[in-house]
């Protein structure tokens, strides 16, 4: 599974999301963009779980 941080901003506030892209046959990717907490372990696990589904 390819995983990467995705940086974005809300006005002047820098934020970070997380992209989990399944390997193998092309399928949909999962991009999780949190509203307050930036990347944390539970958010990364959720993105991985959704990408594997």
C-alpha positions as CSV (number, residue, x, y, z in Angstrom):
1,X,0.0,0.0,0.0
2,X,1.4,3.4,-1.0
3,X,0.9,6.0,1.8
4,X,1.8,9.7,1.8
5,X,1.0,12.9,3.7
6,X,-1.0,15.5,1.7
7,X,-0.4,19.1,2.7
8,X,-3.2,21.6,2.3
9,X,-4.4,24.9,3.8
10,X,-7.5,26.6,5.1
11,X,-6.7,30.2,4.6
12,X,-3.5,30.8,6.5
13,X,-3.7,27.6,8.5
14,X,-1.5,24.8,7.2
15,X,-3.0,21.3,7.5
16,X,-2.1,17.8,6.6
17,X,-4.1,14.9,5.3
18,X,-3.2,11.3,4.6
19,X,-3.5,9.3,1.3
20,X,-3.6,5.5,1.3
21,X,-3.5,4.1,-2.2
22,X,-3.9,0.3,-2.6
23,X,-1.3,-1.5,-4.7
24,X,-1.9,-3.9,-7.5
25,X,-5.0,-3.6,-9.8
26,X,-6.0,0.1,-9.9
27,X,-8.8,0.8,-7.5
28,X,-10.1,3.9,-5.8
29,X,-7.7,5.7,-3.4
30,X,-8.7,7.0,0.1
31,X,-7.9,10.5,1.0
32,X,-8.6,11.5,4.7
33,X,-8.6,15.2,5.4
34,X,-9.1,15.9,9.1
35,X,-10.6,19.1,10.3
36,X,-8.5,19.9,13.4
37,X,-5.9,17.3,14.4
38,X,-3.8,16.9,11.3
39,X,-2.3,13.4,10.8
40,X,-2.4,11.1,13.9
41,X,-2.2,7.4,14.3
42,X,-6.0,6.6,14.4
43,X,-6.5,8.7,11.3
44,X,-3.7,6.8,9.4
45,X,-5.2,3.4,10.5
46,X,-8.6,4.5,9.3
47,X,-7.2,5.5,5.9
48,X,-5.4,2.2,5.6
49,X,-8.5,0.2,6.7
50,X,-10.7,2.0,4.1
51,X,-8.1,1.5,1.3
52,X,-7.9,-2.2,2.0
53,X,-11.7,-2.7,1.9
